[in-house]
Amino acid sequence: MLAWQPVPAISAGAPAASSSQLAWTDRPVLWFDPTDPQELPGVIRGGIPVCAPWFGHGPADDRNPQHGAMRLIDFTREILADSANRLRVRYRGSLPGVDVVQMVEMTDSALRLGLTLTSTLGHPQQVEAVWHSYLRVGDASRTTVRGVAGADLHNYATGQRGPLADDILPVRPDTDTVLQDPAGPLVLVDPAWRRRITLRTAGCPTAVVWNPLLSQDTRSDLTGTAWRDFVCVETGAAKEHAIELPAGRSTTLQLEIGVHPDPRS
Ligand SMILES: O=P(O)(O)OC[C@H]1O[C@H](O)[C@H](O)[C@@H](O)[C@@H]1O
């Protein structure tokens, strides 16, 4: 799990782009529960848990635990760079069938993640990997996700399926929506805080937009009661886009999260 705040631009001669970041450095970018990120045993909610080597219960819906074992294991950590405006860290871990390396770079303008899964099996396998990003917003009920045009949509909460013609996905009650092949980049528009969070990816044909607000039910757990404060915009390769990983081979995914003021929204 990561807790990232953009580093404020401090130089008087900083370029305009950096200066504008001062407008949002007082707002968190990732949501997490500071008292206990592990809300249930083994269920990390908040920050950016990684779902791997499968998402949900896997491509054939027959694997446990939910979202794979990666969010449950300990990693070795190496700090590769640590300066006033740049932190670069490498995490290594092992899961059944794959070794994983996650690179994390935090700067004053972006959070960059790279995830490499390397097969340790002697035969091909299907793997999935998804960054489960909990993005902090001012009011989830007013947010929309853009960059979704052309996606094949499946909302698992409502059963709605089909191609998405419009380039806008409102975050409503019952949003547990898998998007395959959105045009991208995905943009979370947050009118309450007048800003946009942009997710640029490589090797990530799948997105999932999830918020725990339900129209027919109430959740009394922390994630459920905090629904207004975050939207999960998850990115990776899952379900119909599970990765066929040959014996001994690697696959790499990349994600860059940036934040921009949006006075018009
Ligand atoms: O409760 P968790 O295992 O953390 O999963 C939280 C959520 O993750 C994803 O967004 C899934 O699409 C949802 O169906 C699930 O409820």
The ligand as a Gaussian input file, in Angstrom:
#p B3LYP/6-31G(d) Opt

LIG

0 1
 O      -13.276000      -6.364000      -0.668000
 P      -12.111000      -6.408000      -1.589000
 O      -11.556000      -7.806000      -1.751000
 O      -11.035000      -5.440000      -1.198000
 O      -12.629000      -5.976000      -3.016000
 C      -13.217000      -4.709000      -3.222000
 C      -13.747000      -4.621000      -4.659000
 O      -12.665000      -4.811000      -5.552000
 C      -12.997000      -4.671000      -6.956000
 O      -13.277000      -3.391000      -7.288000
 C      -14.114000      -5.591000      -7.363000
 O      -14.535000      -5.324000      -8.689000
 C      -15.280000      -5.473000      -6.425000
 O      -16.251000      -6.454000      -6.736000
 C      -14.831000      -5.647000      -4.968000
 O      -15.921000      -5.505000      -4.098000

